[in-house]
């Protein structure tokens, strides 16, 4: 059995839903994980924002507009009045539930319940359409088996136990349809796996059932060797190691959510990235690939801030780095890159929310400078230190671009360079030209 995940764009219209159904009915008895229709989650966030601000009229107007959009999809998707009525009744119940959450005190709990409605509606429409095509599809609610523990981490044992029981109870089903993104927390409340969580759902389900393969279907034909938004002539990377894919996902390759990689990696389940518009394209397969001795791809992570702490007193100072890192831990801010010398340390963060407090605390240990509007360029491949010359190729490609920091050796799969935002596009194109397009 395989797990096939389809994102919001793949189910973003009646035509797209029909295309997905044609695709999944030919691929065996699998579990299908769906995101909300494209644009839905953003609209549900907007509705929640109105309710936080007690603007009930704004919330109702937005709800009505979204329901009208779904009614249009239903009219286009179904051919009979019976199916249209059933679809409208199901989606209407979701919209009525959203309207019922107009409470005097609107909290995060109500917002999470609202956000869950997108996936509940997309899976209902998909299941009804499969029924109309003669497919016996079982809708298995993610809220019945997907749960996080008290640390907000997936409860793997619970997921495996509950999901196995649900599958056993539906042995006559041709396909299984479930929701991505949404779950319950340890207290039984509706929660979610954050943005991109549908990828995570698919990977967790794959791990729970020991799937043959996890497929992530999007609107691009695999993970490319550079960002096609800024570089012409990029091409899919057909094979990636789990570690390479994780580096690329974390540092800017939007096709795959970084959290998706770990459950598949730990359970040695291949992850295949495929294109719903070109279902026969090879795409990218991610697995414990053997060493290739090559550079695979380049990615960029925006909105980076560099912080430098310089202190003549730190020379051979025992515990200095620990104190610096404790400040970031106290303010719950993760670090992307780090470079040290005898008189200073530089780090990068991608979240400035607590930056003023962090800088204030760091000033106890030395002079602090902050560089904003930076970008991390990540070069990924088989980059063990014994593979000579790769770091030189990367640096030489960027010889005309100022580089603020370089991180090499912390991973066998990644060289990271910090540059100015204004140099990003030039850097990506130079790296493609020098690393992938040399004659």
C-alpha positions in Angstrom: 0.0 0.0 0.0 1.2 3.5 -0.9 0.3 6.9 0.6 -0.5 9.6 -2.0 -0.7 13.2 -0.8 -2.3 15.9 -3.0 -1.8 19.6 -2.1 -4.2 22.4 -2.4 -3.4 23.3 -6.0 -4.0 19.7 -7.1 -7.5 19.8 -5.7 -8.0 23.6 -6.3 -11.0 23.3 -8.7 -13.6 20.9 -10.0 -11.4 20.1 -13.0 -8.4 19.4 -10.8 -10.4 17.1 -8.6 -11.5 15.2 -11.6 -7.9 14.8 -12.8 -6.8 13.5 -9.4 -9.6 11.0 -9.4 -8.6 9.7 -12.8 -5.1 9.4 -11.5 -5.7 7.6 -8.2 -8.3 5.1 -9.5 -5.6 3.5 -11.6 -2.9 3.1 -9.0 -4.2 0.5 -6.6 -5.7 0.3 -3.1 -3.9 3.3 -1.4 -4.4 5.9 1.2 -5.0 9.4 -0.3 -4.2 12.4 1.9 -5.7 15.7 0.8 -5.0 19.4 1.7 -7.8 22.0 1.6 -8.6 23.5 -1.8 -6.1 26.2 -2.7 -7.0 29.5 -1.0 -9.3 28.0 1.5 -6.9 28.0 4.5 -5.9 31.6 3.9 -9.6 32.6 3.8 -10.3 30.6 7.0 -7.4 32.5 8.7 -9.0 35.7 7.5 -12.3 34.7 9.0 -10.6 33.9 12.3 -8.9 37.3 12.3 -12.3 39.0 11.9 -13.6 37.0 14.8 -10.6 37.9 17.0 -11.4 41.5 16.3 -15.1 41.0 16.9 -16.0 42.1 13.4 -18.8 39.7 13.0 -20.1 41.4 9.8 -16.7 41.0 8.1 -16.5 37.4 9.2 -20.0 36.6 7.8 -19.3 38.3 4.5 -16.1 36.3 4.0 -17.8 33.1 5.0 -20.6 33.7 2.5 -18.1 34.4 -0.3 -16.2 31.2 0.5 -19.4 29.2 0.6 -20.5 30.6 -2.8 -17.1 29.5 -4.2 -17.7 26.0 -3.0 -21.2 26.0 -4.4 -19.7 26.8 -7.8 -17.3 23.9 -7.5 -20.1 21.6 -6.5 -22.2 22.6 -9.5 -19.3 21.9 -11.9 -18.2 18.7 -10.2 -21.4 16.7 -9.9 -23.9 15.8 -12.6 -27.0 14.9 -10.5 -29.1 16.9 -8.1 -28.8 14.1 -5.5 -25.0 14.4 -5.4 -25.1 18.1 -5.5 -27.6 18.2 -2.6 -25.4 15.8 -0.6 -22.3 17.8 -1.3 -24.0 21.1 -0.4 -25.4 19.6 2.8 -21.9 18.5 3.9 -20.1 21.7 3.1 -23.0 23.7 4.4 -22.7 21.9 7.8 -19.0 23.0 7.9 -19.9 26.7 7.1 -22.8 26.6 9.7 -20.3 25.3 12.2 -17.9 28.2 11.4 -20.8 30.7 11.9 -21.6 29.1 15.2 -18.2 30.1 16.6 -19.2 33.7 16.8 -18.4 33.8 20.6 -17.9 36.7 23.0 -14.4 35.3 23.6 -12.7 33.9 20.5 -9.6 31.9 21.2 -6.9 29.8 19.5 -9.2 26.7 20.2 -11.9 28.1 18.0 -9.4 29.2 15.3 -8.1 25.6 15.1 -11.6 24.3 14.7 -12.2 26.8 11.8 -9.0 25.9 10.1 -9.9 22.2 10.1 -12.9 22.8 8.0 -11.0 23.2 4.8 -9.6 19.6 4.8 -12.9 18.2 6.0 -14.7 19.8 2.9 -12.1 18.8 0.3 -12.1 15.1 1.4 -15.9 15.0 1.5 -16.1 16.4 -2.1 -13.4 13.9 -3.3 -15.2 10.9 -1.6 -18.6 11.8 -3.1 -17.0 12.3 -6.6 -15.3 8.9 -6.3 -18.6 7.4 -5.4 -20.2 8.9 -8.5 -17.4 7.2 -10.5 -18.3 3.8 -9.0 -15.3 3.7 -6.6 -15.9 2.3 -3.1 -13.9 4.9 -1.2 -13.8 5.0 2.6 -13.5 8.4 4.2 -11.3 7.8 7.3 -11.3 11.0 9.5 -7.8 12.1 10.5 -9.3 13.3 13.8 -10.0 9.6 14.6 -6.3 8.6 14.5 -3.9 11.5 14.1 -2.8 12.7 17.5 0.0 14.7 19.1 1.4 14.1 22.6 1.8 16.7 25.4 5.0 17.9 23.7 3.1 18.6 20.5 5.0 15.7 18.8 3.2 13.0 16.9 2.1 10.1 19.1 3.3 7.4 16.7 2.1 4.4 18.7 -1.4 5.8 19.0 -1.5 6.7 15.2 -0.4 3.2 14.3 -2.9 1.5 16.6 -5.9 3.6 15.6 -5.2 3.7 11.9 -4.6 -0.1 11.7 -7.9 -0.7 13.4 -9.7 1.7 11.0 -8.2 0.1 7.9 -9.1 -3.4 9.2 -12.7 -2.2 9.7 -12.9 -1.1 6.0 -11.4 -4.1 4.2 -13.8 -3.9 1.3 -12.8 -0.3 0.4 -11.1 0.4 -2.9 -9.4 3.5 -1.7 -9.0 5.4 1.6 -9.4 9.2 1.8 -8.2 11.2 4.7 -7.3 14.8 5.7 -3.8 16.2 5.9 -2.8 18.9 8.3 -5.4 18.4 11.0 -5.1 16.3 14.2 -6.1 16.1 17.8 -3.8 17.0 20.6 -3.1 15.1 23.8 -6.2 16.7 25.4 -8.6 15.6 22.6 -8.9 19.1 21.1 -8.8 19.8 17.4 -5.3 20.9 16.5 -3.0 20.9 13.4 0.5 20.0 12.2 1.2 23.6 11.1 1.6 24.9 7.6 2.8 22.3 5.2 1.4 19.7 7.6 -0.2 17.6 4.9 3.2 16.4 3.9 3.9 15.5 7.5 0.5 13.7 7.7 1.4 11.6 4.6 4.8 10.7 6.1 3.4 9.8 9.5 0.7 7.6 7.9 3.4 6.0 5.7 5.4 5.2 8.8 2.4 3.8 10.7 1.4 1.3 8.0 5.0 0.5 6.7 4.0 1.9 3.3 5.7 0.8 0.1 6.1 4.4 -0.9 5.0 7.9 0.0 4.1 10.1 -2.9 3.8 13.9 -2.7 1.9 15.2 -5.7 2.2 18.9 -6.5 2.3 21.2 -9.5 6.0 20.8 -10.3 7.8 17.8 -11.6 10.0 17.0 -8.6 12.7 19.0 -6.7 14.7 21.1 -9.1 18.4 21.7 -9.0 17.8 25.4 -8.5 14.9 27.8 -8.0 12.9 28.0 -11.4 11.5 31.4 -10.3 14.9 33.0 -10.6 16.9 30.7 -12.8 16.1 29.5 -16.3 16.7 26.0 -17.5 16.5 24.2 -14.1 15.8 20.5 -14.2 14.5 17.9 -11.7 16.9 16.0 -9.6 15.8 12.4 -10.1 17.4 11.0 -6.9 18.2 12.5 -3.5 19.4 11.1 -0.2 17.1 11.8 2.7 19.7 14.2 4.2 20.0 16.1 0.9 16.3 16.5 0.6 16.0 17.6 4.2 18.7 20.3 3.7 17.0 21.6 0.5 13.5 21.6 2.1 14.8 23.5 5.2 16.7 26.0 3.1 14.1 27.0 0.7 12.9 24.3 -1.7 9.1 24.8 -1.2 8.0 21.6 -2.9 8.5 19.6 0.3 7.9 20.4 3.9 11.1 19.8 6.0 9.3 17.7 8.7 8.1 15.2 6.1 11.5 13.7 5.6 12.2 12.3 9.1 9.4 9.7 9.6 10.1 8.3 6.1 13.8 8.3 6.7 13.6 6.5 10.1 11.4 3.8 8.5 13.3 3.6 5.3 10.3 4.5 3.1 11.0 6.1 -0.2 9.4 9.5 -0.8 8.5 10.3 -4.4 7.7 13.9 -5.6 5.4 13.9 -8.6 3.5 16.4 -10.8 -0.3 16.1 -11.1 -0.1 18.0 -14.4 2.5 15.6 -15.8 1.7 12.3 -14.0 4.1 10.3 -16.3 7.1 12.5 -15.5 9.9 10.8 -13.5 9.9 13.3 -10.6 12.3 13.0 -7.7 12.7 9.9 -5.4 14.1 10.5 -2.0 15.7 7.5 -0.2 18.9 6.3 1.4 20.7 6.8 -1.9 24.3 5.6 -2.3 27.0 8.3 -2.6 27.3 9.9 -6.0 30.2 12.3 -5.6 28.2 15.1 -7.1 26.6 18.4 -6.2 22.8 18.0 -6.6 21.0 21.3 -6.1 21.0 24.8 -4.8 18.3 26.5 -2.7 17.9 29.9 -1.0 16.4 30.9 2.3 15.2 34.5 2.6 14.6 36.9 5.5 17.8 36.1 7.4 19.4 38.2 10.1 23.0 37.9 11.0 24.1 38.7 14.6 27.8 39.1 15.5 29.0 39.2 19.1 32.6 40.4 19.5 34.5 40.4 22.7 38.2 40.6 23.5 37.4 39.0 26.8 36.2 35.8 25.3 39.7 34.5 24.3 39.8 31.0 25.7 36.9 31.9 27.9 35.3 28.7 29.3 31.5 28.7 28.9 31.2 31.7 26.5 29.4 29.8 23.7 27.1 28.1 26.2 26.0 31.5 27.5 25.4 32.9 24.0 23.3 29.9 23.0 21.3 30.0 26.3 20.1 33.4 25.3 18.7 32.2 22.1 17.2 29.2 23.9 15.6 31.5 26.5 14.0 33.5 23.7 12.9 30.4 21.8 14.8 31.4 18.6 16.6 28.8 16.5 19.9 29.4 14.8 20.6 28.5 11.2 24.3 29.2 10.7 27.2 29.7 13.1 30.8 30.8 12.7 33.3 31.3 15.5 36.8 32.8 16.0 38.9 33.6 19.1 37.3 37.0 19.5 33.8 36.7 18.2 30.9 34.5 17.1 28.4 35.1 14.3 25.0 33.4 14.0 21.9 33.8 11.8 18.2 33.6 12.6 15.2 33.6 10.4 12.8 35.1 13.0 13.2 38.6 14.4 10.3 38.4 16.8 12.5 38.4 19.8 15.5 40.1 18.3 15.5 43.3 20.5 15.5 41.2 23.7 18.2 38.9 22.3 20.5 41.8 21.3 20.0 43.4 24.7 21.0 40.2 26.5 24.0 39.6 24.2 25.4 43.1 24.9 26.4 41.7 28.4 29.1 39.7 26.7 30.4 42.1 24.0 29.8 44.4 21.1 26.8 43.3 19.0 26.2 44.1 15.3 23.1 43.1 13.3 22.9 42.7 9.5 19.4 42.4 8.1 18.0 41.5 4.7 20.4 38.6 4.2 19.9 35.3 2.3 21.4 31.8 3.0 22.4 30.1 -0.2 22.5 26.3 0.4 24.5 24.0 -2.0 23.6 20.4 -1.5 25.1 17.1 -2.6 27.6 14.4 -1.6 29.9 16.9 0.1 32.0 14.8 2.5 35.3 16.5 3.2 37.3 13.8 1.3 35.5 14.7 -1.9 38.0 17.3 -3.0 37.3 20.5 -4.8 33.5 21.0 -4.2 33.9 23.9 -1.7 36.4 25.5 -4.1 33.9 25.3 -7.0 31.2 26.9 -4.9 33.4 29.8 -3.6 34.9 30.4 -7.1 31.4 30.6 -8.6 30.6 33.5 -6.1 34.0 35.2 -6.4 32.4 38.5 -7.4 29.8 38.4 -4.7 30.5 39.5 -1.1 30.0 36.6 1.3 29.2 37.4 4.9 29.5 33.9 6.4 30.3 30.3 5.2 29.3 27.1 6.9 31.1 23.9 5.8 31.7 20.7 7.6 28.8 20.6 9.9 27.1 18.3 7.4 28.3 15.9 4.7 25.5 17.2 2.4 25.5 21.0 2.7 27.6 24.1 2.1 25.8 27.3 3.3 26.8 30.9 2.4 25.3 34.1 3.7 25.0 36.9 1.2 23.0 40.1 0.8 19.4 39.9 -0.5 20.3 42.1 -3.4 22.8 39.5 -4.6 20.5 36.5 -4.4 19.4 36.1 -8.0 22.9 36.7 -9.3 24.3 34.1 -6.9 21.7 31.5 -7.9 22.4 32.0 -11.6 26.2 31.9 -11.2 26.0 28.7 -9.2 23.8 27.1 -11.8 26.1 28.2 -14.6 29.3 27.1 -12.8 28.0 23.9 -11.1 25.5 22.4 -13.5 25.8 24.0 -16.9 29.5 23.8 -17.6 30.3 22.5 -21.1 
